[in-house]
Amino acid sequence: MKIKRNVMAATALALTTAAVFATQPATAATQAATQAAAVCPTGYLCLQPSAPSAKAVLVKQGDSRSFSGGLQVSQVSNQTGVAYCVSSTPYGYTLGAKKTATRTHTVLSVKPAGVCAA
């Protein structure tokens, strides 16, 4: 009887745990942010293309990169020690060190921040 009670208790615990995780809201943006932050190495600016299976584009700290025709991204993660100017459509912005921008936009170029063009 003791073994049967242990099995039943373990089963109940597993079902309760599964139910708790199943009821937790997990948005695609949250999952993408967690995944991107985990895969963007320190010392790089990472651009995650909007295409689900596309690999992130990595730009080493201090480097600039231009994208002919633009690169549609869902997230830009700056895991460097410097801010970056992100020229994009429909807007340009400065992305601070250790910051992430999660929004769909088309990036034209990135460069270490000095004075970013408006």
C-alpha positions in Angstrom: 0.0 0.0 0.0 2.9 2.4 0.7 4.2 2.0 -2.8 0.8 2.7 -4.3 0.4 5.8 -2.2 3.9 7.1 -3.3 3.0 6.5 -6.9 -0.4 8.3 -6.5 1.3 11.2 -4.7 4.0 11.5 -7.5 1.3 11.4 -10.2 -0.8 14.1 -8.4 2.3 16.3 -8.1 3.2 15.9 -11.7 -0.4 16.7 -12.8 -0.6 19.7 -10.6 2.8 21.0 -11.9 1.6 20.5 -15.5 -1.6 22.3 -14.8 0.2 25.3 -13.2 2.5 25.6 -16.2 -0.3 25.2 -18.7 -2.3 28.0 -17.1 0.6 30.5 -17.1 0.3 33.0 -20.0 3.3 32.9 -22.3 3.2 35.3 -25.1 5.3 34.8 -28.3 7.1 38.1 -27.5 8.1 36.9 -24.0 9.3 33.6 -25.4 11.2 35.3 -28.2 12.8 37.7 -25.8 13.9 35.0 -23.5 15.3 32.9 -26.4 17.1 35.9 -28.0 18.6 37.0 -24.8 19.9 33.5 -24.2 21.5 33.1 -27.6 23.0 36.6 -28.1 26.5 36.4 -26.8 28.2 39.1 -24.7 30.0 41.6 -26.9 27.6 41.4 -29.8 24.6 43.3 -31.2 22.1 40.6 -32.3 19.4 41.1 -34.9 16.7 38.4 -35.0 15.1 38.3 -38.4 11.3 38.0 -38.5 11.3 34.7 -40.4 10.8 32.0 -37.7 13.7 29.8 -38.8 16.2 32.5 -39.7 19.4 32.7 -37.7 20.3 35.9 -35.8 22.7 38.3 -37.4 25.6 39.1 -35.0 27.5 42.4 -35.1 30.7 42.5 -33.0 31.0 45.4 -30.5 32.4 48.4 -32.2 31.5 47.2 -35.7 28.9 48.7 -38.1 26.7 46.9 -40.6 24.4 48.0 -43.4 21.6 45.9 -45.0 21.0 46.6 -48.6 17.2 46.7 -49.0 16.8 46.4 -45.2 16.5 43.4 -42.8 13.1 42.8 -41.3 13.6 41.9 -37.7 11.4 41.1 -34.7 14.1 41.9 -32.1 17.4 43.7 -31.7 19.4 42.8 -28.6 22.5 44.8 -27.6 24.8 42.7 -25.4 27.7 45.1 -25.8 29.1 47.8 -23.5 28.2 50.6 -25.9 25.0 52.1 -27.3 24.1 51.5 -30.9 22.3 53.7 -33.5 19.7 51.7 -35.3 18.6 53.2 -38.6 15.3 51.6 -39.5 11.9 52.1 -41.0 9.5 53.3 -39.9 11.8 54.9 -37.2 15.4 55.1 -36.1 16.5 54.8 -32.5 19.4 54.5 -30.1 19.6 51.1 -28.3 21.5 51.3 -25.1 24.1 48.8 -23.8 22.5 45.6 -22.5 19.1 46.6 -23.8 16.7 44.8 -26.1 14.1 46.2 -28.6 11.3 43.8 -29.3 9.2 45.0 -32.2 8.9 44.3 -35.9 10.7 46.8 -38.1 13.1 46.9 -41.0 16.7 47.7 -40.1 18.8 49.6 -42.7 22.0 49.9 -40.6 23.5 49.7 -37.2 26.6 51.6 -35.9 28.1 52.4 -32.5 26.4 55.5 -31.1 28.0 58.8 -31.3 25.4 61.2 -32.6 22.5 59.3 -34.1 20.7 60.9 -37.0 17.1 61.7 -36.2 
